[in-house]
Amino acid sequence: MTPALLVMISMMWIPLGMLFLGQGDAKSSGFVTGLAGILTLIGAFYQAAQADLLTASALFVFGMLYLQVSHALLAGVSDMRTVGWGAAVVGLVCLLIALIIGSGYLFFMFITFVILCLAVFLNCYGKLSGKIVGWMLIILALICLIYPGYALMGHFGGLPF
């Protein structure tokens, strides 16, 4: 289920990245982000029921962050610092997961998620351009969501390292 969720989440990251780049509107992005948040939380419960608690923990925090971002976009929240702190918590969880994994492509993915969460945090405090966050979302959707999603489903022959 997780590989399919990764691909689904890319359907939110790329349009959200485009929003950060000035292409699109907040309400459409907020709707898609909310839908991704709900589906990610459903996936988290499924993984937890399968006793895959490490994956479930990642999906839970990302799902909650997506719902937080969705609310901010749909409600027109002007002070995004709370979203920044949500991203900081997700970054911390991703760092812990990366340390548990230790090496390989999944380690690489979680470290890039830490960097993305730091970028979101800095953006929410006005310390980093939204354009940087936008490009990060688009590029990381390709290399940390779409590619590993299909690689883990067996269509690309597995992860590269």
N, C-alpha and C positions, 0 to 999 in steps of 0.2 A: 504494500500500500504506500509506503514512504516514497518510492521512486515516482509513482504517479502524482503524489502530492507535490513533489519538487517541481514537476512540469507545470502543474496547476498554479503553483505560487508564482512561477515566472509570468503568468498571465496578469499578475498584479504588479510585480516589480518593474516590468518594462513600461507599461503605461504610467506608473508612478514616476519612474525615471524621466519619462517624457514630460510629465507635469513639472518636475523640477527644472527641466530645460525650457519651460515656457510654452509647451505644446499640450493642449488639453485643458480640462476644467476640473476643479476640485470636487464637485459633486459626483461626477461620473467616476473619478478615481476613488472617491470615498466609498461609493457603492461596491465597486469591484474589490477594494481592500477589505470591506466588511464581509463580503461573501467569502473571500480567501481566508479571513480570520475564522469564520464559522466552520468552514470545511477543514481547516488546519486543526481546530480544536476537536472536531469529530475524529480526525485521524489520530490525534494524540490519545484520545480515549481508547480507540481501537488498539493502538500500539501498547498502551498500558495493560489492556485486557490480555494481550499476547505475552505479557511479562517482559516486554522490551522497554524497560523504564528509561534507559538512556535516550533512546529516540523519542519516547513520549515526553520526556522533560524538555527537549529542544522544541518539539512541536507545540507544547503547552505555552511556553514563553513567547514563541513567535506568534502563535494564534492570538494571544492576549495583546501583543504589541500591534498586530494588524487591526484588531478591533479598536484599540486606542487611537491609532492613526485614522481609521475610518471615521470615528466620532469627530475628531479634530477637523477633518476635511469637510464632513457633512454639516457640522455646526458652525464652521467658519471661525474656529478658535484662533485668536491672534497671538496668545502667549503659548508657544509650543514647548516651553521648558519641561512640562510634565511628560510630554512625549519623549523628550530627550532623556529624561531619567528612566523611562520605560526601556528605551534603547540601551541605556547603560546596563540595566539589569540583564537584558538579553545578551549583551556583550560579555558580561561576567559568566553567565551560564555557558555560553559558547566557548569561552576560554577554559572553563573547567572540563567541558566535554573534550576539547582538543587535547588537554593534558592527559585525560584518561585514555583517549585513542592512541596518542603518542607518535604516530607517523602515518604516512600514506596520504592518499588523495582526500579521504574524509578529514584528516587532520588539517590539510591545506584548506579545505572548504570552511571548516569551523574557524580557523585563524582569519580567513578573509571576512567571515561574518563578524568577528570581533572588530576588525578594522572598519567595516561598514557601520557597525553600531556606534563606534567612536565618531565616525564622520557625521552620522545623524545627530548624535549628542551635540557635537560642536556646531552643526548647522542650527539646531534649535536654540542655541545661545548666541547666534549671530557671528560665530568665529570661523565658519567655513562656508564657502559659496554653495548655494543649491545646485549650481551647474556641476560641481564636482560630485555631489551626492547623486545627481541624476545619471551622470555617466557611470558611476560605480554600480548603481542599481542595474543598468542595462548590461554592462559588461559581465558583472557577477551573475546575472540571471542566465547568461549563456554558458559560463564556465563552471558555475557552482549550483545550478538548478537543472537546466535543460540537458547539458552533456551528461552529468552523473546520473540524472534520472533515467535516461535511455541506456546508459552504460550498465546501470544496476539491473535494468529490465533484461539485459542480455543482448541488446541490439547493436552495441558498439564493441562487443568483445571484452567488456569489463573496464574497470578504471585503469588509467595509465600507470599509476604507481601507488 
